[in-house]
Amino acid sequence: MKVAHVRLVVAAVLFLGWIGWLVYLVIHSHDEVILSRPQFLVADLWVIAHIGAEEGRPAKAVTIREDVWSAKGKKLAEEVIEVVDLPEIDASMGWDGPGDYILALTFHTGKQREYYRITALPPSPGFVERGDKRIYRATGEARVQLNGLLSEWKKSL
């Protein structure tokens, strides 16, 4: 009887320790940004851009702060480009007010102009395709993730 009681106490302590660890993780990592690898792998261009606001929404015109990667070797640093679907982005998609963001972009050629769109998340097996789009605040941690994606991408080429 004594051995069973000790086992129960040990199991209860381990269980409560595990629940405590999960609560700690929730409290300390609930705002953590994780870049979508599939979104960046299908994009034509990865940039860090400054996005302004118009009427509380992201502005179409963005200033490229840094070229990270381009499928065609385009260099756009310090240029202003138009991202036509950017005003559709809201807080659930990463918009957190004006500032610098990491963008995965798809290049389009129109009748008289070139423009960009936010690259949609590609469909995954077993999930309904929704065409979700994401932008990411350019924090130090997000930049580390982006550099990791870039180094993995270069190794695979």
Backbone hydrogen bonds, N-H to C=O, Kabsch-Sander energy under -0.5 kcal/mol:
donor,donor_aa,acceptor,acceptor_aa,energy
5,H,1,M,-1.8
6,V,2,K,-2.0
7,R,3,V,-2.3
8,L,4,A,-2.1
9,V,5,H,-2.2
10,V,6,V,-2.6
11,A,7,R,-2.7
12,A,8,L,-2.4
13,V,9,V,-2.4
14,L,10,V,-2.5
15,F,11,A,-2.5
16,L,12,A,-2.6
17,G,13,V,-2.3
18,W,14,L,-2.3
19,I,15,F,-2.5
20,G,16,L,-2.3
21,W,17,G,-2.1
22,L,18,W,-2.2
23,V,19,I,-2.3
24,Y,20,G,-2.3
25,L,21,W,-2.3
26,V,22,L,-2.2
27,I,23,V,-2.3
28,H,24,Y,-2.3
29,S,25,L,-1.7
30,H,26,V,-0.7
32,E,29,S,-1.0
37,R,35,L,-0.9
40,F,36,S,-1.7
41,L,37,R,-2.2
42,V,38,P,-1.3
43,A,39,Q,-0.5
43,A,40,F,-0.5
44,D,105,L,-2.2
45,L,105,L,-1.8
46,W,69,W,-3.2
47,V,103,L,-2.2
48,I,66,E,-2.4
49,A,47,V,-0.5
49,A,101,Y,-2.7
50,H,63,T,-3.1
51,I,49,A,-0.6
51,I,99,G,-3.2
52,G,50,H,-0.5
52,G,61,A,-0.6
54,E,57,R,-2.9
57,R,54,E,-1.6
59,A,52,G,-2.4
62,V,81,I,-2.5
63,T,50,H,-1.9
64,I,62,V,-0.6
64,I,79,E,-2.8
65,R,48,I,-2.7
66,E,48,I,-2.1
68,V,46,W,-2.4
68,V,66,E,-0.5
69,W,46,W,-1.8
71,A,44,D,-3.0
73,G,70,S,-0.7
76,L,74,K,-0.6
78,E,64,I,-3.0
79,E,76,L,-2.6
81,I,62,V,-2.3
81,I,79,E,-0.5
83,V,60,K,-2.5
83,V,81,I,-0.5
84,V,82,E,-0.7
84,V,116,Y,-1.8
86,L,83,V,-1.6
88,E,85,D,-1.4
89,I,86,L,-1.8
93,M,90,D,-1.7
94,G,91,A,-1.3
95,W,90,D,-2.0
96,D,97,G,-0.6
99,G,51,I,-2.0
101,Y,49,A,-2.9
102,I,136,Y,-3.9
103,L,47,V,-2.9
103,L,101,Y,-0.5
105,L,45,L,-3.2
105,L,103,L,-0.6
106,T,117,R,-2.8
108,H,115,Y,-2.8
110,G,108,H,-0.5
110,G,113,R,-3.5
115,Y,108,H,-2.4
116,Y,82,E,-2.1
117,R,106,T,-2.0
119,T,104,A,-3.0
121,L,132,D,-3.6
127,F,124,S,-2.1
134,R,119,T,-0.6
135,I,93,M,-2.4
136,Y,102,I,-1.8
138,A,100,D,-2.4
139,T,137,R,-2.3
143,R,139,T,-2.2
144,V,140,G,-1.9
145,Q,141,E,-2.0
146,L,142,A,-2.4
147,N,143,R,-2.7
148,G,144,V,-2.1
149,L,145,Q,-2.5
150,L,146,L,-2.5
151,S,147,N,-2.4
152,E,148,G,-2.2
153,W,149,L,-2.7
154,K,150,L,-2.5
155,K,151,S,-1.8
156,S,152,E,-1.5
157,L,153,W,-0.7
157,L,154,K,-0.6
